[in-house]
Amino acid sequence: MNRGRSFSRCVRALTACTLCAFAAPMPAQDTQTGKTPGTQVQSGQVNLEFSRVYVHALKKGFGHEHAVIGKLKDGSLHLAGSPQAGGRLVFDMTSFDADGPTARKYVGLEGQTDAGTRKQVNENLLGEEVLDVKNHPTAEFEINRVALLETPSPRGLPQCRLEGKFSLHGRTNPLSVEADIEDVRGWKHIRGKFTILQTEYGI
């Protein structure tokens, strides 16, 4: 089987997504570089420069597992206790990149993928058979409720539940995400996971 064409098999299985978003009430330094972002970030806005989404596409049958990293195009998030609790996260589907070393390490896949195979996988991933980014360049999580949870996360951090609607590939379904909250140099680092069956989104 051509591994570069295997993504269409993978996406028929469950796909686990991890969202790492930085929302800040004030300008702060980047957690990796120590530099202050050049653009003023207002309260509740998501720092698009440093927020990421990671996708682990699980295999089905003779397919292969893949790891994908992507960026956010827009976003805002107000946690519980705020009058405008909720927000929206817009995923830039055109930025999705499969099987690079950072993504594979993050989701726990061993080994590396050669450049030629990555090119084929990405062409298939972004093409009309899968994400079809030409017609669906963004996906969106509209968050209409934020609830703080009493129990801490597995990492021992405060956590919340984000509830709303997730729109992908022209279809919309309810989505609930549990995410932990960490204070990182003045930012609120919100990290959560959710799992979808991509056939439910017409892929």
C-alpha positions in Angstrom: 0.0 0.0 0.0 1.2 3.5 -0.8 1.7 5.0 2.7 1.2 8.5 1.3 -2.4 7.5 0.3 -3.2 5.8 3.6 -4.7 8.9 5.3 -8.1 8.3 3.8 -8.2 5.0 5.7 -6.9 6.5 8.9 -9.6 9.2 9.1 -12.4 6.7 9.0 -11.2 5.7 12.5 -11.2 7.8 15.6 -9.1 11.0 15.6 -7.8 12.4 18.9 -7.1 16.1 19.0 -5.1 18.0 21.6 -5.7 21.8 21.8 -3.0 23.9 23.5 -4.2 27.5 23.6 -2.7 30.5 25.4 -5.3 33.1 26.5 -4.0 36.1 28.4 -5.4 38.9 30.4 -2.2 40.9 29.8 0.9 40.8 27.5 3.4 38.3 28.6 6.6 36.5 27.6 6.6 33.5 25.4 7.1 30.3 27.4 9.8 29.0 25.0 11.7 32.1 23.8 11.2 34.4 26.8 10.2 37.2 24.4 7.2 39.4 24.7 4.8 39.0 21.8 4.9 42.0 19.4 1.2 42.3 19.2 -0.8 43.5 22.2 -3.2 40.7 23.2 -6.4 41.9 24.8 -8.1 40.1 27.7 -9.7 36.9 26.5 -7.9 36.8 23.2 -6.0 33.7 22.2 -2.3 34.1 21.4 -2.3 32.8 17.8 1.5 32.8 17.5 2.0 30.2 20.2 -1.3 28.2 20.3 -1.3 24.8 18.6 -3.6 21.9 17.8 -2.2 18.3 17.6 -4.1 15.5 15.9 -3.5 11.8 16.3 -5.2 9.9 13.4 -5.7 6.4 14.6 -5.4 3.6 12.0 -8.2 1.3 10.8 -7.5 -1.9 9.1 -4.3 -1.7 7.1 -3.9 2.1 7.4 -1.2 3.9 9.2 -1.3 6.2 12.2 -0.4 9.8 11.6 0.5 12.9 13.7 -0.6 16.4 12.6 0.2 19.8 13.9 -1.9 22.9 13.1 -2.4 26.5 14.0 -5.4 28.6 15.1 -6.6 31.4 12.7 -8.6 33.3 15.3 -9.8 32.8 18.9 -11.1 34.1 22.1 -11.8 32.4 25.4 -13.4 33.7 28.6 -13.4 31.3 31.5 -16.2 30.7 34.0 -16.8 33.6 36.3 -16.7 36.1 33.5 -20.0 37.6 32.3 -19.0 36.6 28.8 -17.8 33.1 29.6 -17.3 31.1 26.4 -15.7 32.0 23.1 -14.7 30.6 19.8 -11.6 28.8 18.4 -11.0 28.9 14.7 -8.7 26.2 13.3 -6.6 27.1 10.2 -7.0 23.8 8.3 -4.6 25.0 5.6 -1.8 25.1 8.2 -2.2 21.4 9.1 1.1 19.5 8.5 1.4 15.7 8.9 4.1 13.5 10.4 6.8 16.1 11.2 9.1 15.3 14.1 7.4 17.7 16.5 3.9 16.3 15.9 5.0 12.7 16.0 6.8 13.2 19.3 3.9 15.0 20.9 1.4 12.3 20.2 3.8 9.5 21.0 4.6 8.0 17.6 8.1 6.6 17.2 10.4 7.0 14.2 10.4 9.6 11.5 8.8 10.0 8.1 10.9 10.8 5.0 10.2 14.0 3.1 8.7 12.3 0.0 6.2 10.3 2.1 5.3 13.4 4.1 4.6 15.3 0.9 2.3 12.6 -0.3 0.5 12.3 3.0 0.0 16.1 3.2 -1.3 16.3 -0.4 -3.9 13.6 0.5 -4.7 15.2 3.9 -5.4 18.7 2.5 -6.9 17.4 -0.7 -10.6 17.0 -1.6 -10.7 13.3 -0.4 -10.0 14.3 3.2 -10.0 17.9 4.6 -10.7 19.6 1.3 -9.1 22.8 2.5 -9.9 24.6 -0.8 -13.6 24.5 0.1 -13.3 24.2 3.9 -10.2 26.3 4.9 -11.3 26.6 8.6 -13.0 24.6 11.3 -14.6 26.2 14.4 -15.3 25.3 18.0 -18.0 27.7 19.2 -17.9 27.6 23.0 -21.2 28.6 24.6 -20.6 27.3 28.2 -17.6 27.0 30.4 -17.9 25.1 33.7 -15.1 24.9 36.3 -14.7 21.4 37.6 -14.2 20.4 41.3 -11.7 17.6 40.5 -8.2 18.5 39.3 -6.8 17.2 36.0 -4.4 14.2 35.8 -1.6 16.7 36.0 -3.0 18.1 39.2 -4.2 21.4 37.7 -7.6 23.1 37.9 -9.7 22.1 35.0 -12.9 23.2 33.2 -15.3 21.8 30.7 -15.8 23.6 27.4 -19.2 22.9 25.8 -20.4 24.0 22.4 -20.5 23.1 18.7 -17.7 21.9 16.5 -17.9 22.6 12.8 -15.7 20.7 10.4 -15.9 20.0 6.6 -19.3 21.7 6.4 -20.9 19.7 9.2 -21.6 20.7 12.9 -21.9 18.4 15.9 -22.0 19.0 19.7 -18.6 18.9 21.4 -17.5 18.8 25.1 -13.9 19.2 26.0 -12.3 18.9 29.4 -9.2 21.1 29.7 -6.8 22.0 32.4 -5.7 25.5 33.2 -2.1 26.6 34.0 -0.7 30.0 34.7 2.4 30.4 32.6 4.1 33.8 32.8 0.9 35.8 32.9 -0.9 33.7 30.3 -3.7 31.1 30.9 -2.5 28.0 29.2 -5.5 25.9 28.4 -4.9 22.3 27.3 -7.6 19.8 26.4 -8.3 16.7 24.4 -11.3 15.5 22.4 -12.0 12.6 20.1 -14.1 12.6 16.9 -15.1 10.1 14.3 -14.5 11.9 11.1 -17.1 10.0 9.2 -19.6 12.0 11.3 -18.3 15.1 9.5 -18.7 13.8 6.0 -15.1 12.9 5.4 
